Amino acid sequence: AGQRDAAMFGRRFGPSIERQALTVAVAATTLIIVASMYILIITPLEMKDVLFEVISAFSTVGLSTGITGELPPSAQVVLAFLMFVGRVGTITVATALAMGAGRRPYRYPEENPIVG
């Protein structure tokens, strides 16, 4: 308590790493809450089962309460999306969505391969 720097195992972390860690935690929590609320709204299932299913999908552990087959297709798509985001990473997906298909600031060198 009272330390100016974030440190672990004898190493200090800079403010950019702290912000990135907080961003990942907030993004993951937000995704889990939104997905859980959506599934709870469209199904009559209990919160503990839905939360287990959603967190399991996001963390890609392969565990299930067995309710996935009972879910409507839209909820199954949400779980599949969570599995993808959990595997690829929240920052990677957010960056890919934010970047879009912009124009590259560079050009590849031209090559004249032998064809035929």
Secondary structure by P-SEA (a helix, b strand, c coil): ccccccccccccccaaaaaaaaaaaaaaaaaaaaaaaaaaaaccccaaaaaaaaaaaaacccccccccccccaaaaaaaaaaaaaaaacaaaaaaaaaaccccccccccccccccc
